[in-house]
Amino acid sequence: MKFITAQDAARMVRDGDSLIASGSGGGHAVPEALLAALGERFRETGAPGRLTLSHIVGIGDRGARGAAHLAQPGMVSRVITSALVDAPAFIPMALNGEIEAYTLPQGVLAQMMRDMAAGRPGLITRTGLHTFVDPRQSGGLQGGVMSETRVELMMIDGEEWLRFLPFAIDIAFLRGTTADEDGNISMEQEAIPGEMLSTAQAVRRMGGKVIVQVKRVAKAGGLRQREVKVPGILVDHVVVVPEQSQTYATQYDPSYCGEMRVPLGSIRPLPFGPRKIIARRAAMELRPGAVCNIGAGISTGISSVAAEEALLDRIILTNEQGFIGGAPLTGPDSGAAQNWHAMVDQPYQFDFYDGGGIDRAFLSFVEVNSRGDVNISRFNGTIVGIGGFVNISQNAKETVFSGTFTAGGLEVACEGGALRIVTEGRHRKFRDTIEQVSYSGAFATEEGRRALFVTERAVFRLAGGRLRLEEIAPGMDLERDILAHMDFDPDMPEAPRLMDARLFASGVMGLSGDAAFREMARS
């Protein structure tokens, strides 16, 4: 193992190499200095080119950092990830066919690192069936021409399964907090655990190089043995970056890495508005002791609502990055958590998810059709990707999908416990046809999985293979405010009931006093 500079690391990447980078979202365990140095080398020299870039989770600040350093014409020819939205410079390149781009389920990619480390012939799973990831649809391809198969359909004991094929990796850019002089890596200040060990093992097996960015160096043998996340036998080079920040938005918060717990009052409440109304209504589906997943987007507000309503200690919130318990964060540090009970590597979290461990999942939606199919991955001329959405929605016992009723300029007001539309959104979200299938309502119904759709003005349930309207907000006119803005008429076997008036007033709702939580308090 040798200590080198970020520029040295960049020079080790050759034309045509396959590079994998660690991290999640807004700088969480992202080897930013290595990616920046590699991007700068290409700007100065035009090399390396024709790279395959893979990263399990989308990485970047939705601007110029993270994977976006490499979004230069001719530098990358292929991207394999779960999300492109964090590095938006790649999106037009994919749409224009300049790169071959795949968005595969986050859990699939995380688990594949273990299978690739062991030399197995890929990951066999039911995750992705009947979605755009299924080879009978697009096989996860979002741009360019498919050069080789990434996923195959197979039958095992009369059941359909998907096999995700392994891919070569020549070099890994990973991140930790401390390296000792022997190259052992710890992650005591990192905001997420990721799949660092599995990735290092996979790359080492393939004969590639593992380069790790860290904040500081300890004497050989100076790390506590149980804190070593990546053994030095798997590490080729270490790059020390003393100014390394925990995330792009936060230099260091000890509660992110479990060094301390914060008072619940320190967890920032959501400002009152449509996002909070939706998060509150979704939070009404929480049940004492239920194991829940809080996904990205609007659903991240549920943890804030749970803290504000004094429910956080009565439920178990998780997120796909590996946290169990506590409060997953909202905003630019989404993906991290505070006051968590345990942190596990991401592949193991997805093992739990895929095995049906989630009682209720709280996810977002962008488009929904009358059959309950959901699109979150590609719409309105852009590509977002899928993240952990498929793993979660296809394996949770019940999924609560949240989103505004329309999009693009929607403004609402709340007066006297009722909702008023000030400006309607320009784009419909309940449509006859959707651009991609990220969740199959028919497959969910076939497997006995339940789904609820929550908006600021209406609540729908998937029943009998179709969307059924169950609730509307006080102040809404059924025809004018709801049906007029849908491409289809939902089922209405009976008149929809009114949504809870407490949703539309500022201040605490008092959910902890509702029946389900009162029963838990008594017991």
Buried (B, 14 or more C-beta within 10 A) or exposed (E): BEBBBBBBBBBBBBEEBBBBBBBBBBBBBBBBBBBBBBBBBBEEEEBBBBBBBBBBBBBBBBEBBBBBBBBBEEBBBBBBBBBBBBBBBBBBBBBEEBBBBBBBBBBBBBBBBBBBBEEEEBBBBBBBBBBBBBBEBBBBBBBBEEEEEBBBBEEEEEEEBBBBEBBEBBBBBBBBBBBBBBBBBBBBBBBBBBBBBBBBBBBBBBEBBBBBBBBBBBEEEEBEEEEBBBBBEBBBBBBBBEEBBBBBBBEBBEBBBBEEEBEBEEBEBBEBBBBBBBBBBBBBBBBBEBBBBBBBBBBBBBBBBBBBBBBBEBBBBBBBBBBBBBBBBBEBBBBBBBBBEEBBBBBBBBBBBBEEBBBBBBBBBBBBBBBBBBBBBBBEEEBBBBBBBBBBBBBBBBBBBBBBBBBEEBEBEBEEBBBBBEEBBEBBBBBEEBBBBBBBBBBBBEEEBBBBBBBBBBBBBBBEBBBBBBBBBBBBEBEEBBBEBBEBEBBEEEEBEEBBBBBBBEEEBEBBEBEBBEEBEEE
